[in-house]
Amino acid sequence: MAKAQTLEQSFEKLEQIIGNLENGDVSLEDSFKLYNEGMKLIQNCNQQLDKVEKKIVVLNQKEGDEDEF
């Protein structure tokens, strides 16, 4: 199983993939593979961002509860 990447690592890899695709020196088959890899990275990034957003909401709710006392 592949090692989980940090959000920053995923963004760096996406930048590399975009650069390779924009370069135009990649075969159609390789372009398709890069596109699929990029889509998986985007899903991973979205999942990580969703987790962070949920944690922030929970922390804000806890902070609001503490302010009431």
Secondary structure, DSSP 8 states (H G I E B T S, - for coil): ------HHHHHHHHHHHHHHHHH--S-HHHHHHHHHHHHHHHHHHHHHHHHHHHHHHHHHHHHHHHHT-
